């Protein structure tokens, strides 16, 4: 997934939320916040706290830099995978990028 460096935090949250087919209410429930909080983030009215930013990044399996538009790198959670499984996934990613 590529990120446009001009994309603001709110647009990035909305894009990630929509990719998971979540409503604002769904995401709010997942993060234990109000729908109004999610709406305010997406509309650039407020920014989440640092703790919430980390929670959002973990939920979407991305870095905080990615959320903030500081990096184009999108991460995958490899917790629980063996080194061999990670190697296979990296091979698939390399094939896709060619």
TATA-V325535 format. One record per residue. RES is the residue in three letters. PHI is phi in radians with two decimals (* if undefined). OMEGA is omega as a letter, one per 20 degrees, with the letter a starting at -180 (999 if undefined). BURIAL is b if it has 16 or more other C-alpha atoms within 10 Angstrom, else e. Layout:
# TATA-V325535
res = (RES RES)
phi = (PHI PHI)
omega = (OMEGA OMEGA)
burial = (BURIAL BURIAL)
This chain:
# TATA-V325535
res = (UNK UNK UNK UNK UNK UNK UNK UNK UNK UNK UNK UNK UNK UNK UNK UNK UNK UNK UNK UNK UNK UNK UNK UNK UNK UNK UNK UNK UNK UNK UNK UNK UNK UNK UNK UNK UNK UNK UNK UNK UNK UNK UNK UNK UNK UNK UNK UNK UNK UNK UNK UNK UNK UNK UNK UNK UNK UNK UNK UNK UNK UNK UNK UNK UNK UNK UNK UNK UNK UNK UNK UNK UNK UNK UNK UNK UNK UNK UNK UNK UNK UNK UNK UNK UNK UNK UNK UNK UNK UNK UNK UNK UNK UNK UNK UNK UNK UNK)
phi = (* -1.72 -2.06 -1.45 -1.04 -1.52 -1.23 -1.46 -0.90 -1.06 -1.16 -1.16 -1.06 -1.07 -1.08 -1.12 -1.08 -1.20 -1.09 -1.64 0.96 -1.88 -1.42 -1.06 -1.13 -1.02 -1.12 -1.00 -1.11 -1.12 -1.69 1.05 -2.27 -1.48 -1.06 -1.08 -1.09 -1.08 -1.05 -1.11 -1.10 -1.14 -1.60 1.05 -1.38 -2.52 -1.89 -1.24 -1.13 -1.05 -1.05 -1.23 -1.02 -1.12 -1.10 -1.11 -1.04 -1.13 -1.07 -1.56 0.98 -2.28 -1.50 -1.14 -1.04 -1.09 -1.06 -1.53 1.36 -1.60 -2.55 -1.59 -1.25 -1.96 -1.80 -2.04 -1.42 -1.88 -0.99 1.52 -1.62 -1.33 -1.04 -1.15 -1.11 -1.09 -1.08 -1.12 -1.12 -1.09 -1.10 -1.08 -1.06 -1.06 -1.12 -1.13 -1.29 -1.46)
omega = (a r r a r a r a a r a r a r r r a r r a r r r r r a r r r a a r r r r r r r r r a r r r r r r r r r r r r r r r r a a a r r r r r r a r a a r a r a r r a r r r r r r r r r r r r r r r r r r a a 999)
burial = (e e b e e e e e b b b b b b e e b e e e e e e b b e b b e e e e e e b e b b b e b b e e e e b e e e e e b e e b b e e b e b b b e b b b b e e b e b e e e e e e e e e e e e e e e e e e e e e e e e)
